[in-house]
Amino acid sequence: MRSTTPLTEEKTKILFEKAHAIRQSIIEMLIEAKSGHTAGPLGMADVFTYLYFHALKHDPKKFDWEYRDRLILSNGHICPVLYATMAHAGYFSLSELKTLRKFGSKLQGHPHREFLPALETSSGPLGSGLSQAVGMALAERIDFGQTSGKQIVCLTGDGELDEGQNWEAIMQAGKEKIQNLTVFVDRNNIQIDGFTEDVMPLNPIADKWRAFNWHVQEVDGHNFRALDGAWTQALSVFDRPSVIICYTIASKGIPEFERQYQWHGKPPTSPEEIDIARKALHIVRTMGGKIRGEHE
Amino acid sequence: MINPEQKLNPKIFDNDIEQLPIRKGFGEGLLIAADKDKRVVGLCADLTESTQMHLLRNKYPERFIQVGIAEQSMVSVASGMAAMGKIPFITSYAMFSPGRNWEQIRTTVCYNDRPVKIAGSHAGISVGPDGGTHQAIEDLALTRIIPNMVVISPCDVIEAKKATIACAETKFPTYIRLAREKTPIITTENSPFEIGKAQLVFYPTKNERAEIGIIATGALVYKAIKVANELEKEGKKIKVLNLSTIKPLDEDAVWRLAHEAGAIVTVEEHQIAGGMGSAVAECLAKNYPVPMEFVGVKDKFGQSGTPDELLEYYGMGEKDIKEAVKKVLLRKK
């Protein structure tokens, strides 16, 4: 069920632990797959953890439960974090994570719901997720008016906002005053060719959304309390769609990789890189060796 | 002679045969589909009356979404609505949908296998005065190469209505190709229609073995029948198939016709490359290769003009169909 209680100190600690376990899973998946994206999945691990383990109404044992909230991953390339979070939430076994990008796997290189029906959509080509989220919300409105009990959540990258289709959908959602739609933007400032502000400046990013009649919040994407405050506020906004711009650190959790666009689209491959990644996550996960890590 | 079982318009060879735009049948069919099933919704990109979606909008405003001039978002919004159980129809001009939004159709509709119905209006060169930018002559190729997609190209307003109603009842992503111009009405309400089934509309009098098979689709089915009727008077034995569903192809009907006639002419208002004729050729090359001629656009863009001027200039007039028949007969011997 969707939690309506504010985050307690204790729950925050559990989410912190969970996010690091998910980061460890992501790194192990990428090492095994030998290809895939590192920066985005590690950067968004906290947002995914917050959504799947606190915010969203969903049932891992009954993925097609009619009344679930809908989570649409628009930037499909960060799917390792989606897969890892879903596995940790109980949608499928953790051992399946090692099949990422392999022949016949549920875990396609970019999400495909024919292989993993628990996904709300297939994605990869950027810029289409938000339109689908808008469509889901509009369908709900036809059936339930303003009383839909479902939240439609769409996750996008920041570089992804270069795609013009996003702005078609942003305009539509503003026009329709959709109230049960929340977008989480991964504002990590990087994309494949470099820093977003060099490739195609997005700032003033918040003003852009505001100009399209959205409710805009900017938060630290690694702070569960901040995320919880923003989500709670988004739920209370009834006359417009909400966007939560999450400032995140690309490759969060591995200091040597953090904030570097070079890690957008590749996994750790050399023995040195693999060692750095495992050690860094192990230190955080085990509180510097004080507790036992999940992958030991 | 006209196949009597088809119950075609008895005035088919009259000069004053009634004509209506094929797109009108879509609008009427959509309204009937919406009456029958409340899951049917409509989305349009600022061309509501032109694409005839205003009939649905006027009766069911709450089931109509105006997306503005945003074809890429429109198809993905429709995909999202389909994910929630709706049966969305989207309309624009074929040049923009499926022209501009092809990748979104591929990924968010077909890859997701969601029952979005795409009606591409103003398809073909006969849009006329608007010129080459607005003449979609690639849309059949674009849509038929995507897995899961059904592709229908109705021959007249009545068949368009039936196709629209029928596709609302299937779970498949579907493309329906519509023409803007008034087109002779060759079928009747009683003519058979089934998605995936070719209709034999013309065959040799006395039921003799055909020596040539014409396979036509869309508005040019009328011209194909007219040509067959004239050539029959010259002693040619011709069968004409109305291939309204391009995909899934009625391979059985195509193969049988090739087997009987030994020579095939395809007729379509589309680029020859990748269109209906190509689909027929793919089928016959593996099953029963026979000489073929293709009536269609030969790797060119269109331009402004009247529909008839353009059809003749680009090689899709009655004269061109006749020439193709004669040519393929020579190759047969």
Contacts between the chains, C-beta under 8 A, distances in Angstrom:
chain1	res1	chain2	res2	distance
A	70	B	83	7.8
A	72	B	80	7.8
A	112	B	111	6.9
A	113	B	112	6.3
A	114	B	111	7.7
A	114	B	113	6.7
A	120	B	83	6.8
A	121	B	79	7.6
A	121	B	80	7.9
A	121	B	83	6.9
A	121	B	108	7.1
A	121	B	112	6.0
A	122	B	107	6.5
A	122	B	108	7.7
A	122	B	111	5.0
A	122	B	112	5.2
A	123	B	107	7.5
A	124	B	107	7.1
A	125	B	103	5.7
A	125	B	104	7.9
A	125	B	107	5.1
A	127	B	72	7.9
A	128	B	72	7.8
A	128	B	76	4.6
A	128	B	104	5.6
A	128	B	107	6.3
A	128	B	108	5.0
A	129	B	76	8.0
A	131	B	72	7.6
A	131	B	73	4.3
A	131	B	74	7.9
A	131	B	75	7.9
A	131	B	76	3.3
A	131	B	77	4.9
A	131	B	79	7.7
A	131	B	80	6.7
A	131	B	104	7.7
A	131	B	108	7.5
A	132	B	76	5.1
A	132	B	77	7.1
A	132	B	79	5.3
A	132	B	80	3.6
A	132	B	83	6.9
A	132	B	108	6.0
A	133	B	80	6.1
A	134	B	73	7.6
A	134	B	77	5.3
A	134	B	80	6.4
A	135	B	76	6.8
A	135	B	77	3.8
A	135	B	78	6.1
A	135	B	79	6.2
A	135	B	80	2.4
A	135	B	81	4.2
A	135	B	82	7.7
A	135	B	83	7.3
A	135	B	84	7.6
A	135	B	88	7.7
A	136	B	80	4.2
A	136	B	81	7.1
A	136	B	83	5.9
A	136	B	84	5.2
A	137	B	80	7.7
A	138	B	65	6.0
A	138	B	77	6.8
A	138	B	80	7.5
A	138	B	81	6.1
A	139	B	41	7.6
A	139	B	80	6.9
A	139	B	81	4.2
A	139	B	83	7.8
A	139	B	84	3.6
A	139	B	85	7.0
A	139	B	86	5.0
A	140	B	84	6.3
A	142	B	41	6.8
A	142	B	62	6.2
A	142	B	63	6.3
A	142	B	86	7.4
A	143	B	84	7.8
A	164	B	72	7.5
A	165	B	70	7.9
A	165	B	72	4.5
A	165	B	73	5.4
A	165	B	76	7.1
A	165	B	104	7.2
A	168	B	67	7.5
A	168	B	68	7.5
A	168	B	70	3.8
A	168	B	72	6.3
A	168	B	73	3.5
A	169	B	73	4.9
A	169	B	76	7.4
A	169	B	77	7.2
A	171	B	68	7.1
A	171	B	70	7.5
A	172	B	67	6.0
A	172	B	68	7.3
A	172	B	70	7.2
A	172	B	73	6.3
A	172	B	77	6.8
